[in-house]
Amino acid sequence: MRLLLAFIDWIRDRRKRRFEGEAAQYSADDPWVLQQIEKFERELKR
């Protein structure tokens, strides 16, 4: 069980870092960025 939770945390961390890297290329008020943030937040709540 611990291994599974560690793996899930690792995946979330990777997604977060990848997303932050992509987001740096766009302005914060870009609709695509807002959509990606909402999508990411939904993923985190799972």
mmCIF entry with sequence, helices, sheets and N, C-alpha, C, O atoms, coordinates in Angstrom:
data_MODEL
# 
_entry.id   MODEL 
# 
_entity.id                         1 
_entity.type                       polymer 
_entity.pdbx_number_of_molecules   1 
# 
_entity_poly.entity_id                      1 
_entity_poly.type                           'polypeptide(L)' 
_entity_poly.nstd_linkage                   no 
_entity_poly.nstd_monomer                   no 
_entity_poly.pdbx_seq_one_letter_code       MRLLLAFIDWIRDRRKRRFEGEAAQYSADDPWVLQQIEKFERELKR 
_entity_poly.pdbx_seq_one_letter_code_can   MRLLLAFIDWIRDRRKRRFEGEAAQYSADDPWVLQQIEKFERELKR 
_entity_poly.pdbx_strand_id                 A 
# 
loop_
_entity_poly_seq.entity_id 
_entity_poly_seq.num 
_entity_poly_seq.mon_id 
_entity_poly_seq.hetero 
1 1  MET n 
1 2  ARG n 
1 3  LEU n 
1 4  LEU n 
1 5  LEU n 
1 6  ALA n 
1 7  PHE n 
1 8  ILE n 
1 9  ASP n 
1 10 TRP n 
1 11 ILE n 
1 12 ARG n 
1 13 ASP n 
1 14 ARG n 
1 15 ARG n 
1 16 LYS n 
1 17 ARG n 
1 18 ARG n 
1 19 PHE n 
1 20 GLU n 
1 21 GLY n 
1 22 GLU n 
1 23 ALA n 
1 24 ALA n 
1 25 GLN n 
1 26 TYR n 
1 27 SER n 
1 28 ALA n 
1 29 ASP n 
1 30 ASP n 
1 31 PRO n 
1 32 TRP n 
1 33 VAL n 
1 34 LEU n 
1 35 GLN n 
1 36 GLN n 
1 37 ILE n 
1 38 GLU n 
1 39 LYS n 
1 40 PHE n 
1 41 GLU n 
1 42 ARG n 
1 43 GLU n 
1 44 LEU n 
1 45 LYS n 
1 46 ARG n 
# 
_struct_asym.id          A 
_struct_asym.entity_id   1 
# 
loop_
_struct_conf.conf_type_id 
_struct_conf.id 
_struct_conf.pdbx_PDB_helix_id 
_struct_conf.beg_label_comp_id 
_struct_conf.beg_label_asym_id 
_struct_conf.beg_label_seq_id 
_struct_conf.pdbx_beg_PDB_ins_code 
_struct_conf.end_label_comp_id 
_struct_conf.end_label_asym_id 
_struct_conf.end_label_seq_id 
_struct_conf.pdbx_end_PDB_ins_code 
_struct_conf.beg_auth_comp_id 
_struct_conf.beg_auth_asym_id 
_struct_conf.beg_auth_seq_id 
_struct_conf.end_auth_comp_id 
_struct_conf.end_auth_asym_id 
_struct_conf.end_auth_seq_id 
_struct_conf.pdbx_PDB_helix_class 
_struct_conf.details 
_struct_conf.pdbx_PDB_helix_length 
HELX_P HELX_P1 AA1 ARG A 2  ? ALA A 23 ? ARG A 2  ALA A 23 1 ? 22 
HELX_P HELX_P2 AA2 PRO A 31 ? LYS A 45 ? PRO A 31 LYS A 45 1 ? 15 
# 
_struct_conf_type.id          HELX_P 
_struct_conf_type.criteria    ? 
_struct_conf_type.reference   ? 
# 
loop_
_atom_site.group_PDB 
_atom_site.id 
_atom_site.type_symbol 
_atom_site.label_atom_id 
_atom_site.label_alt_id 
_atom_site.label_comp_id 
_atom_site.label_asym_id 
_atom_site.label_entity_id 
_atom_site.label_seq_id 
_atom_site.pdbx_PDB_ins_code 
_atom_site.Cartn_x 
_atom_site.Cartn_y 
_atom_site.Cartn_z 
_atom_site.occupancy 
_atom_site.B_iso_or_equiv 
_atom_site.pdbx_formal_charge 
_atom_site.auth_seq_id 
_atom_site.auth_comp_id 
_atom_site.auth_asym_id 
_atom_site.auth_atom_id 
_atom_site.pdbx_PDB_model_num 
ATOM 1   N N  . MET A 1 1  ? 0.825  -1.199 0.000   1.00 0.00 ? 1  MET A N  1 
ATOM 2   C CA . MET A 1 1  ? 0.000  0.000  0.000   1.00 0.00 ? 1  MET A CA 1 
ATOM 3   C C  . MET A 1 1  ? 0.871  1.266  0.000   1.00 0.00 ? 1  MET A C  1 
ATOM 4   O O  . MET A 1 1  ? 0.613  2.212  -0.745  1.00 0.00 ? 1  MET A O  1 
ATOM 5   N N  . ARG A 1 2  ? 1.899  1.263  0.846   1.00 0.00 ? 2  ARG A N  1 
ATOM 6   C CA . ARG A 1 2  ? 2.796  2.424  0.895   1.00 0.00 ? 2  ARG A CA 1 
ATOM 7   C C  . ARG A 1 2  ? 3.459  2.669  -0.453  1.00 0.00 ? 2  ARG A C  1 
ATOM 8   O O  . ARG A 1 2  ? 3.628  3.811  -0.881  1.00 0.00 ? 2  ARG A O  1 
ATOM 9   N N  . LEU A 1 3  ? 3.824  1.593  -1.105  1.00 0.00 ? 3  LEU A N  1 
ATOM 10  C CA . LEU A 1 3  ? 4.474  1.714  -2.411  1.00 0.00 ? 3  LEU A CA 1 
ATOM 11  C C  . LEU A 1 3  ? 3.523  2.349  -3.416  1.00 0.00 ? 3  LEU A C  1 
ATOM 12  O O  . LEU A 1 3  ? 3.922  3.208  -4.202  1.00 0.00 ? 3  LEU A O  1 
ATOM 13  N N  . LEU A 1 4  ? 2.262  1.922  -3.389  1.00 0.00 ? 4  LEU A N  1 
ATOM 14  C CA . LEU A 1 4  ? 1.261  2.493  -4.298  1.00 0.00 ? 4  LEU A CA 1 
ATOM 15  C C  . LEU A 1 4  ? 1.097  3.992  -4.042  1.00 0.00 ? 4  LEU A C  1 
ATOM 16  O O  . LEU A 1 4  ? 1.083  4.784  -4.985  1.00 0.00 ? 4  LEU A O  1 
ATOM 17  N N  . LEU A 1 5  ? 0.973  4.382  -2.777  1.00 0.00 ? 5  LEU A N  1 
ATOM 18  C CA . LEU A 1 5  ? 0.821  5.803  -2.443  1.00 0.00 ? 5  LEU A CA 1 
ATOM 19  C C  . LEU A 1 5  ? 2.055  6.607  -2.858  1.00 0.00 ? 5  LEU A C  1 
ATOM 20  O O  . LEU A 1 5  ? 1.928  7.725  -3.356  1.00 0.00 ? 5  LEU A O  1 
ATOM 21  N N  . ALA A 1 6  ? 3.223  6.052  -2.656  1.00 0.00 ? 6  ALA A N  1 
ATOM 22  C CA . ALA A 1 6  ? 4.453  6.732  -3.061  1.00 0.00 ? 6  ALA A CA 1 
ATOM 23  C C  . ALA A 1 6  ? 4.492  6.908  -4.574  1.00 0.00 ? 6  ALA A C  1 
ATOM 24  O O  . ALA A 1 6  ? 4.916  7.950  -5.075  1.00 0.00 ? 6  ALA A O  1 
ATOM 25  N N  . PHE A 1 7  ? 4.050  5.893  -5.293  1.00 0.00 ? 7  PHE A N  1 
ATOM 26  C CA . PHE A 1 7  ? 4.016  5.953  -6.752  1.00 0.00 ? 7  PHE A CA 1 
ATOM 27  C C  . PHE A 1 7  ? 3.039  7.027  -7.228  1.00 0.00 ? 7  PHE A C  1 
ATOM 28  O O  . PHE A 1 7  ? 3.351  7.782  -8.149  1.00 0.00 ? 7  PHE A O  1 
ATOM 29  N N  . ILE A 1 8  ? 1.862  7.101  -6.608  1.00 0.00 ? 8  ILE A N  1 
ATOM 30  C CA . ILE A 1 8  ? 0.863  8.114  -6.961  1.00 0.00 ? 8  ILE A CA 1 
ATOM 31  C C  . ILE A 1 8  ? 1.420  9.518  -6.696  1.00 0.00 ? 8  ILE A C  1 
ATOM 32  O O  . ILE A 1 8  ? 1.264  10.415 -7.525  1.00 0.00 ? 8  ILE A O  1 
ATOM 33  N N  . ASP A 1 9  ? 2.063  9.706  -5.548  1.00 0.00 ? 9  ASP A N  1 
ATOM 34  C CA . ASP A 1 9  ? 2.666  11.005 -5.230  1.00 0.00 ? 9  ASP A CA 1 
ATOM 35  C C  . ASP A 1 9  ? 3.729  11.385 -6.255  1.00 0.00 ? 9  ASP A C  1 
ATOM 36  O O  . ASP A 1 9  ? 3.825  12.542 -6.665  1.00 0.00 ? 9  ASP A O  1 
ATOM 37  N N  . TRP A 1 10 ? 4.529  10.396 -6.665  1.00 0.00 ? 10 TRP A N  1 
ATOM 38  C CA . TRP A 1 10 ? 5.576  10.638 -7.649  1.00 0.00 ? 10 TRP A CA 1 
ATOM 39  C C  . TRP A 1 10 ? 4.976  11.094 -8.981  1.00 0.00 ? 10 TRP A C  1 
ATOM 40  O O  . TRP A 1 10 ? 5.475  12.029 -9.606  1.00 0.00 ? 10 TRP A O  1 
ATOM 41  N N  . ILE A 1 11 ? 3.897  10.424 -9.409  1.00 0.00 ? 11 ILE A N  1 
ATOM 42  C CA . ILE A 1 11 ? 3.229  10.789 -10.666 1.00 0.00 ? 11 ILE A CA 1 
ATOM 43  C C  . ILE A 1 11 ? 2.671  12.204 -10.573 1.00 0.00 ? 11 ILE A C  1 
ATOM 44  O O  . ILE A 1 11 ? 2.843  13.000 -11.496 1.00 0.00 ? 11 ILE A O  1 
ATOM 45  N N  . ARG A 1 12 ? 2.007  12.519 -9.472  1.00 0.00 ? 12 ARG A N  1 
ATOM 46  C CA . ARG A 1 12 ? 1.450  13.867 -9.291  1.00 0.00 ? 12 ARG A CA 1 
ATOM 47  C C  . ARG A 1 12 ? 2.546  14.920 -9.324  1.00 0.00 ? 12 ARG A C  1 
ATOM 48  O O  . ARG A 1 12 ? 2.383  15.975 -9.936  1.00 0.00 ? 12 ARG A O  1 
ATOM 49  N N  . ASP A 1 13 ? 3.650  14.633 -8.672  1.00 0.00 ? 13 ASP A N  1 
ATOM 50  C CA . ASP A 1 13 ? 4.762  15.577 -8.633  1.00 0.00 ? 13 ASP A CA 1 
ATOM 51  C C  . ASP A 1 13 ? 5.334  15.795 -10.035 1.00 0.00 ? 13 ASP A C  1 
ATOM 52  O O  . ASP A 1 13 ? 5.641  16.923 -10.419 1.00 0.00 ? 13 ASP A O  1 
ATOM 53  N N  . ARG A 1 14 ? 5.473  14.715 -10.787 1.00 0.00 ? 14 ARG A N  1 
ATOM 54  C CA . ARG A 1 14 ? 5.979  14.830 -12.163 1.00 0.00 ? 14 ARG A CA 1 
ATOM 55  C C  . ARG A 1 14 ? 5.040  15.653 -13.024 1.00 0.00 ? 14 ARG A C  1 
ATOM 56  O O  . ARG A 1 14 ? 5.477  16.522 -13.778 1.00 0.00 ? 14 ARG A O  1 
ATOM 57  N N  . ARG A 1 15 ? 3.732  15.372 -12.908 1.00 0.00 ? 15 ARG A N  1 
ATOM 58  C CA . ARG A 1 15 ? 2.748  16.128 -13.698 1.00 0.00 ? 15 ARG A CA 1 
ATOM 59  C C  . ARG A 1 15 ? 2.800  17.605 -13.335 1.00 0.00 ? 15 ARG A C  1 
ATOM 60  O O  . ARG A 1 15 ? 2.743  18.477 -14.202 1.00 0.00 ? 15 ARG A O  1 
ATOM 61  N N  . LYS A 1 16 ? 2.911  17.868 -12.032 1.00 0.00 ? 16 LYS A N  1 
ATOM 62  C CA . LYS A 1 16 ? 2.940  19.249 -11.559 1.00 0.00 ? 16 LYS A CA 1 
ATOM 63  C C  . LYS A 1 16 ? 4.149  19.986 -12.130 1.00 0.00 ? 16 LYS A C  1 
ATOM 64  O O  . LYS A 1 16 ? 4.020  21.107 -12.621 1.00 0.00 ? 16 LYS A O  1 
ATOM 65  N N  . ARG A 1 17 ? 5.325  19.357 -12.066 1.00 0.00 ? 17 ARG A N  1 
ATOM 66  C CA . ARG A 1 17 ? 6.538  19.988 -12.579 1.00 0.00 ? 17 ARG A CA 1 
ATOM 67  C C  . ARG A 1 17 ? 6.449  20.210 -14.079 1.00 0.00 ? 17 ARG A C  1 
ATOM 68  O O  . ARG A 1 17 ? 6.845  21.262 -14.582 1.00 0.00 ? 17 ARG A O  1 
ATOM 69  N N  . ARG A 1 18 ? 5.932  19.224 -14.788 1.00 0.00 ? 18 ARG A N  1 
ATOM 70  C CA . ARG A 1 18 ? 5.798  19.346 -16.241 1.00 0.00 ? 18 ARG A CA 1 
ATOM 71  C C  . ARG A 1 18 ? 4.836  20.476 -16.578 1.00 0.00 ? 18 ARG A C  1 
ATOM 72  O O  . ARG A 1 18 ? 5.085  21.262 -17.492 1.00 0.00 ? 18 ARG A O  1 
ATOM 73  N N  . PHE A 1 19 ? 3.735  20.553 -15.834 1.00 0.00 ? 19 PHE A N  1 
ATOM 74  C CA . PHE A 1 19 ? 2.746  21.595 -16.081 1.00 0.00 ? 19 PHE A CA 1 
ATOM 75  C C  . PHE A 1 19 ? 3.333  22.976 -15.799 1.00 0.00 ? 19 PHE A C  1 
ATOM 76  O O  . PHE A 1 19 ? 3.120  23.908 -16.574 1.00 0.00 ? 19 PHE A O  1 
ATOM 77  N N  . GLU A 1 20 ? 4.065  23.114 -14.702 1.00 0.00 ? 20 GLU A N  1 
ATOM 78  C CA . GLU A 1 20 ? 4.666  24.410 -14.365 1.00 0.00 ? 20 GLU A CA 1 
ATOM 79  C C  . GLU A 1 20 ? 5.641  24.843 -15.456 1.00 0.00 ? 20 GLU A C  1 
ATOM 80  O O  . GLU A 1 20 ? 5.735  26.029 -15.774 1.00 0.00 ? 20 GLU A O  1 
ATOM 81  N N  . GLY A 1 21 ? 6.364  23.888 -16.027 1.00 0.00 ? 21 GLY A N  1 
ATOM 82  C CA . GLY A 1 21 ? 7.291  24.198 -17.107 1.00 0.00 ? 21 GLY A CA 1 
ATOM 83  C C  . GLY A 1 21 ? 6.570  24.698 -18.346 1.00 0.00 ? 21 GLY A C  1 
ATOM 84  O O  . GLY A 1 21 ? 7.039  25.625 -19.007 1.00 0.00 ? 21 GLY A O  1 
ATOM 85  N N  . GLU A 1 22 ? 5.444  24.097 -18.664 1.00 0.00 ? 22 GLU A N  1 
ATOM 86  C CA . GLU A 1 22 ? 4.656  24.518 -19.824 1.00 0.00 ? 22 GLU A CA 1 
ATOM 87  C C  . GLU A 1 22 ? 3.998  25.865 -19.558 1.00 0.00 ? 22 GLU A C  1 
ATOM 88  O O  . GLU A 1 22 ? 3.948  26.716 -20.446 1.00 0.00 ? 22 GLU A O  1 
ATOM 89  N N  . ALA A 1 23 ? 3.496  26.065 -18.346 1.00 0.00 ? 23 ALA A N  1 
ATOM 90  C CA . ALA A 1 23 ? 2.745  27.274 -18.015 1.00 0.00 ? 23 ALA A CA 1 
ATOM 91  C C  . ALA A 1 23 ? 3.619  28.522 -18.118 1.00 0.00 ? 23 ALA A C  1 
ATOM 92  O O  . ALA A 1 23 ? 3.113  29.615 -18.373 1.00 0.00 ? 23 ALA A O  1 
ATOM 93  N N  . ALA A 1 24 ? 4.912  28.365 -17.923 1.00 0.00 ? 24 ALA A N  1 
ATOM 94  C CA . ALA A 1 24 ? 5.826  29.508 -17.990 1.00 0.00 ? 24 ALA A CA 1 
ATOM 95  C C  . ALA A 1 24 ? 5.831  30.135 -19.381 1.00 0.00 ? 24 ALA A C  1 
ATOM 96  O O  . ALA A 1 24 ? 6.205  31.299 -19.531 1.00 0.00 ? 24 ALA A O  1 
ATOM 97  N N  . GLN A 1 25 ? 5.423  29.383 -20.395 1.00 0.00 ? 25 GLN A N  1 
ATOM 98  C CA . GLN A 1 25 ? 5.450  29.883 -21.767 1.00 0.00 ? 25 GLN A CA 1 
ATOM 99  C C  . GLN A 1 25 ? 4.206  30.691 -22.138 1.00 0.00 ? 25 GLN A C  1 
ATOM 100 O O  . GLN A 1 25 ? 4.166  31.311 -23.201 1.00 0.00 ? 25 GLN A O  1 
ATOM 101 N N  . TYR A 1 26 ? 3.203  30.688 -21.281 1.00 0.00 ? 26 TYR A N  1 
ATOM 102 C CA . TYR A 1 26 ? 1.932  31.330 -21.592 1.00 0.00 ? 26 TYR A CA 1 
ATOM 103 C C  . TYR A 1 26 ? 1.608  32.399 -20.548 1.00 0.00 ? 26 TYR A C  1 
ATOM 104 O O  . TYR A 1 26 ? 2.106  32.350 -19.423 1.00 0.00 ? 26 TYR A O  1 
ATOM 105 N N  . SER A 1 27 ? 0.778  33.354 -20.925 1.00 0.00 ? 27 SER A N  1 
ATOM 106 C CA . SER A 1 27 ? 0.346  34.342 -19.931 1.00 0.00 ? 27 SER A CA 1 
ATOM 107 C C  . SER A 1 27 ? -0.723 33.707 -19.037 1.00 0.00 ? 27 SER A C  1 
ATOM 108 O O  . SER A 1 27 ? -1.451 32.815 -19.473 1.00 0.00 ? 27 SER A O  1 
ATOM 109 N N  . ALA A 1 28 ? -0.812 34.163 -17.807 1.00 0.00 ? 28 ALA A N  1 
ATOM 110 C CA . ALA A 1 28 ? -1.691 33.543 -16.812 1.00 0.00 ? 28 ALA A CA 1 
ATOM 111 C C  . ALA A 1 28 ? -3.169 33.712 -17.154 1.00 0.00 ? 28 ALA A C  1 
ATOM 112 O O  . ALA A 1 28 ? -3.991 32.915 -16.703 1.00 0.00 ? 28 ALA A O  1 
ATOM 113 N N  . ASP A 1 29 ? -3.525 34.721 -17.932 1.00 0.00 ? 29 ASP A N  1 
ATOM 114 C CA . ASP A 1 29 ? -4.942 34.927 -18.249 1.00 0.00 ? 29 ASP A CA 1 
ATOM 115 C C  . ASP A 1 29 ? -5.364 34.263 -19.563 1.00 0.00 ? 29 ASP A C  1 
ATOM 116 O O  . ASP A 1 29 ? -6.492 34.449 -20.019 1.00 0.00 ? 29 ASP A O  1 
ATOM 117 N N  . ASP A 1 30 ? -4.475 33.504 -20.161 1.00 0.00 ? 30 ASP A N  1 
ATOM 118 C CA . ASP A 1 30 ? -4.780 32.748 -21.372 1.00 0.00 ? 30 ASP A CA 1 
ATOM 119 C C  . ASP A 1 30 ? -5.830 31.683 -21.036 1.00 0.00 ? 30 ASP A C  1 
ATOM 120 O O  . ASP A 1 30 ? -5.644 30.931 -20.080 1.00 0.00 ? 30 ASP A O  1 
ATOM 121 N N  . PRO A 1 31 ? -6.928 31.601 -21.798 1.00 0.00 ? 31 PRO A N  1 
ATOM 122 C CA . PRO A 1 31 ? -7.981 30.605 -21.504 1.00 0.00 ? 31 PRO A CA 1 
ATOM 123 C C  . PRO A 1 31 ? -7.446 29.175 -21.457 1.00 0.00 ? 31 PRO A C  1 
ATOM 124 O O  . PRO A 1 31 ? -7.911 28.368 -20.652 1.00 0.00 ? 31 PRO A O  1 
ATOM 125 N N  . TRP A 1 32 ? -6.477 28.856 -22.309 1.00 0.00 ? 32 TRP A N  1 
ATOM 126 C CA . TRP A 1 32 ? -5.913 27.502 -22.301 1.00 0.00 ? 32 TRP A CA 1 
ATOM 127 C C  . TRP A 1 32 ? -5.242 27.217 -20.967 1.00 0.00 ? 32 TRP A C  1 
ATOM 128 O O  . TRP A 1 32 ? -5.379 26.118 -20.430 1.00 0.00 ? 32 TRP A O  1 
ATOM 129 N N  . VAL A 1 33 ? -4.516 28.193 -20.423 1.00 0.00 ? 33 VAL A N  1 
ATOM 130 C CA . VAL A 1 33 ? -3.829 28.020 -19.143 1.00 0.00 ? 33 VAL A CA 1 
ATOM 131 C C  . VAL A 1 33 ? -4.854 27.808 -18.035 1.00 0.00 ? 33 VAL A C  1 
ATOM 132 O O  . VAL A 1 33 ? -4.694 26.917 -17.201 1.00 0.00 ? 33 VAL A O  1 
ATOM 133 N N  . LEU A 1 34 ? -5.897 28.619 -18.024 1.00 0.00 ? 34 LEU A N  1 
ATOM 134 C CA . LEU A 1 34 ? -6.937 28.472 -16.998 1.00 0.00 ? 34 LEU A CA 1 
ATOM 135 C C  . LEU A 1 34 ? -7.577 27.091 -17.086 1.00 0.00 ? 34 LEU A C  1 
ATOM 136 O O  . LEU A 1 34 ? -7.855 26.464 -16.063 1.00 0.00 ? 34 LEU A O  1 
ATOM 137 N N  . GLN A 1 35 ? -7.808 26.624 -18.294 1.00 0.00 ? 35 GLN A N  1 
ATOM 138 C CA . GLN A 1 35 ? -8.393 25.295 -18.502 1.00 0.00 ? 35 GLN A CA 1 
ATOM 139 C C  . GLN A 1 35 ? -7.459 24.209 -17.967 1.00 0.00 ? 35 GLN A C  1 
ATOM 140 O O  . GLN A 1 35 ? -7.910 23.256 -17.332 1.00 0.00 ? 35 GLN A O  1 
ATOM 141 N N  . GLN A 1 36 ? -6.163 24.355 -18.223 1.00 0.00 ? 36 GLN A N  1 
ATOM 142 C CA . GLN A 1 36 ? -5.192 23.362 -17.744 1.00 0.00 ? 36 GLN A CA 1 
ATOM 143 C C  . GLN A 1 36 ? -5.109 23.358 -16.222 1.00 0.00 ? 36 GLN A C  1 
ATOM 144 O O  . GLN A 1 36 ? -4.969 22.302 -15.606 1.00 0.00 ? 36 GLN A O  1 
ATOM 145 N N  . ILE A 1 37 ? -5.196 24.546 -15.616 1.00 0.00 ? 37 ILE A N  1 
ATOM 146 C CA . ILE A 1 37 ? -5.154 24.641 -14.152 1.00 0.00 ? 37 ILE A CA 1 
ATOM 147 C C  . ILE A 1 37 ? -6.365 23.930 -13.551 1.00 0.00 ? 37 ILE A C  1 
ATOM 148 O O  . ILE A 1 37 ? -6.228 23.176 -12.588 1.00 0.00 ? 37 ILE A O  1 
ATOM 149 N N  . GLU A 1 38 ? -7.548 24.168 -14.118 1.00 0.00 ? 38 GLU A N  1 
ATOM 150 C CA . GLU A 1 38 ? -8.762 23.505 -13.629 1.00 0.00 ? 38 GLU A CA 1 
ATOM 151 C C  . GLU A 1 38 ? -8.643 21.991 -13.779 1.00 0.00 ? 38 GLU A C  1 
ATOM 152 O O  . GLU A 1 38 ? -9.016 21.243 -12.875 1.00 0.00 ? 38 GLU A O  1 
ATOM 153 N N  . LYS A 1 39 ? -8.132 21.549 -14.901 1.00 0.00 ? 39 LYS A N  1 
ATOM 154 C CA . LYS A 1 39 ? -7.952 20.115 -15.157 1.00 0.00 ? 39 LYS A CA 1 
ATOM 155 C C  . LYS A 1 39 ? -6.990 19.512 -14.132 1.00 0.00 ? 39 LYS A C  1 
ATOM 156 O O  . LYS A 1 39 ? -7.235 18.432 -13.595 1.00 0.00 ? 39 LYS A O  1 
ATOM 157 N N  . PHE A 1 40 ? -5.897 20.225 -13.870 1.00 0.00 ? 40 PHE A N  1 
ATOM 158 C CA . PHE A 1 40 ? -4.898 19.763 -12.917 1.00 0.00 ? 40 PHE A CA 1 
ATOM 159 C C  . PHE A 1 40 ? -5.483 19.681 -11.503 1.00 0.00 ? 40 PHE A C  1 
ATOM 160 O O  . PHE A 1 40 ? -5.236 18.717 -10.779 1.00 0.00 ? 40 PHE A O  1 
ATOM 161 N N  . GLU A 1 41 ? -6.260 20.699 -11.119 1.00 0.00 ? 41 GLU A N  1 
ATOM 162 C CA . GLU A 1 41 ? -6.877 20.699 -9.795  1.00 0.00 ? 41 GLU A CA 1 
ATOM 163 C C  . GLU A 1 41 ? -7.851 19.532 -9.647  1.00 0.00 ? 41 GLU A C  1 
ATOM 164 O O  . GLU A 1 41 ? -7.916 18.910 -8.587  1.00 0.00 ? 41 GLU A O  1 
ATOM 165 N N  . ARG A 1 42 ? -8.607 19.233 -10.701 1.00 0.00 ? 42 ARG A N  1 
ATOM 166 C CA . ARG A 1 42 ? -9.524 18.083 -10.651 1.00 0.00 ? 42 ARG A CA 1 
ATOM 167 C C  . ARG A 1 42 ? -8.751 16.790 -10.452 1.00 0.00 ? 42 ARG A C  1 
ATOM 168 O O  . ARG A 1 42 ? -9.173 15.921 -9.689  1.00 0.00 ? 42 ARG A O  1 
ATOM 169 N N  . GLU A 1 43 ? -7.607 16.659 -11.144 1.00 0.00 ? 43 GLU A N  1 
ATOM 170 C CA . GLU A 1 43 ? -6.763 15.463 -11.013 1.00 0.00 ? 43 GLU A CA 1 
ATOM 171 C C  . GLU A 1 43 ? -6.260 15.308 -9.576  1.00 0.00 ? 43 GLU A C  1 
ATOM 172 O O  . GLU A 1 43 ? -6.224 14.201 -9.039  1.00 0.00 ? 43 GLU A O  1 
ATOM 173 N N  . LEU A 1 44 ? -5.875 16.422 -8.964  1.00 0.00 ? 44 LEU A N  1 
ATOM 174 C CA . LEU A 1 44 ? -5.349 16.378 -7.600  1.00 0.00 ? 44 LEU A CA 1 
ATOM 175 C C  . LEU A 1 44 ? -6.407 15.932 -6.597  1.00 0.00 ? 44 LEU A C  1 
ATOM 176 O O  . LEU A 1 44 ? -6.091 15.278 -5.603  1.00 0.00 ? 44 LEU A O  1 
ATOM 177 N N  . LYS A 1 45 ? -7.664 16.289 -6.859  1.00 0.00 ? 45 LYS A N  1 
ATOM 178 C CA . LYS A 1 45 ? -8.744 15.946 -5.919  1.00 0.00 ? 45 LYS A CA 1 
ATOM 179 C C  . LYS A 1 45 ? -9.083 14.467 -5.934  1.00 0.00 ? 45 LYS A C  1 
ATOM 180 O O  . LYS A 1 45 ? -9.702 13.963 -4.997  1.00 0.00 ? 45 LYS A O  1 
ATOM 181 N N  . ARG A 1 46 ? -8.684 13.765 -6.988  1.00 0.00 ? 46 ARG A N  1 
ATOM 182 C CA . ARG A 1 46 ? -8.983 12.332 -7.085  1.00 0.00 ? 46 ARG A CA 1 
ATOM 183 C C  . ARG A 1 46 ? -8.260 11.530 -6.050  1.00 0.00 ? 46 ARG A C  1 
ATOM 184 O O  . ARG A 1 46 ? -8.407 10.309 -6.001  1.00 0.00 ? 46 ARG A O  1 
# 
